[in-house]
Amino acid sequence: MFDGYDSCSEDTSSSSSSDESEDEVAPLPSSLPIIKNNGQVYTYPDGKSGMATCEMCGMVGVRDAFYSKTKRFCSVSCSRSYSSNSKKASILARLQGKPPTKKSKVLQKQPLVAKLAAYAQYQATLQNQAKTKAAVPVEGFSWGNYINSNSFTAAPVTCFKHAPMGTCWGDIAEGVRVEVPNTDCSLPTKVFWIAGIVKLAGYNVLLRYEGFENDSSLDFWCNICGSDIHPVGWCATSGKPLVPPRTIQHKYTNWKAFLVKRLTGAKTLPPDFSQKVSESMQYPFKTSMRVEVVDKTHLCRTRVAVVESVVGGRLRLVYEESEDKTDDFWCHMYSPLIHHIGWSRSIGHRFKRSDVTKKQDGHCDAPPHLFMKVKEVDAAGEWFKEGMKLEAIDPLNLSAICVATVRKVLADGYLMIGIDGSEAADGSDWFCYHATSPSIFPVGFCEINMIELTPPRGYAKLPFKWFDYLRETDSIAAPVKLFNKEVPNHGFHVGMKLEAVDLMEPRLVCVATVTRIIHRLLRIHFDGWEDEYDQWVDCESPDLYPVGWCQLTGYQLQPPAPQSSRDSQSSSSKQKKKAKSQQYKGQKKMTSLQLKEELLDGEEYSFLQGTSDQESNGSASYYIKQEP
């Protein structure tokens, strides 16, 4: 791990230098074509004479700068290490996860061929990085700058069980050490140095090179799941050079002793971390698989669609009848909106038969076990009945929780729900929710949790009172005990940043903030946009992701709207009213490249931003008693 951390004094013929010394070392003469690395003098071969190879560590350098009369070793420490097995060697071996062994084995460097290959690998990496950056432009938006400049906090990765590493994140926290590329270096090859995590923001970490202490001048953000982040010890096993940053290279004469002292007992990434990242980004859904998905033009039915692409577990589905493949729909593979072929028939859900009479070559039905399972329910006893009233998130306006009615009871616990006062005559805007869905609530939920309930359109008797409405419509409320009251220990807090899908335009993943928490229900605000675009989302929704998810998966992130866009949408919203659309694309937000051209007509409802948001994970006072 610490290959090459042996030091030499300014006078290479002296043996009085101590291994524990951390005094400053004098600058080396600029006339020498050498590189100062960990107090050790060496250079890469340039085809000229006067070169030597250290018999201990294998480092190549200028012969005149080597230690001893025979010039066999690059430093005093290498000379000592060659003949003795010091205490530090044992520490180094333990840090590497290896049993103590001979010094020559523990500190042996890779041969010169490996160093020469490093440059070629570095060039290839640069080319790959350039391709990656070009593939996922974010128009200059930087999560690191955004968080630093505003002192934001990001939701931890453990809040997102469906995201890569969400269930195996472990103890990654501030203080964990990693090996990363050293960008403060003039070497032509890619070299590394050890850095510690200063701050965590989802997958992104703020790193500080070891040796900078409280100096944050060279701190940098990176994605910890990236290919250039490694556990301490990786360089030693891979034959990669560890070189201190140029800014502090003269700070210590014995970098090896410094690092042993700093790293002994410190935590690092598990050795199989990159393998776990890779495994967690393997998705069972493949292109050309056929599924049933909600028809975005008629929410009451499903259609057959084909998986066109898979990005980070998100599926781009193309409806089977779309010849030019432009009629598509985005959702996560764990979305409740997709099902296996035959699901609609099995539960009695409406289904649009495909005009494609024969399955295309290469297409296959996605196996049922790939889809998210819902909890089994017992509908034999007291159960939902047609006409029962409840409260539900409007699928065409996710910022609103509305008065709703059970319109049809399907098999396996599924219900068709209609929003009172805005239903189509043919029921084409009914929406299918499972009885355990966190998007439906008993009568009184909004009142007890200080959320403004959206009354039926055209209902004149305001303020809305459930007791009066039930009596006027001669209907009953669905029993409270039939609803899902489980509240997981989700870990979200108000103000946390994340990346969230705009479910009204589900191809977009945007910079977002948690602004309210009602037990398991989260109010998601899209940064830079009016509150009217907020959406109510469940804490376990597969459409929420940690900061850095887009960068990790190669998905396009929509940055906060610029001020000009905010001013435009603010003035437009005052002049025009919004309305719901039959298409599952309600209030669209502008992308970072275009302004919204049209705001639809309809009524606006604002939410109470009270101070009594219940952020606890308990279910106490979850519902109020229904009036007789």
Disulfide bonds with the S-S distance in Angstrom:
none
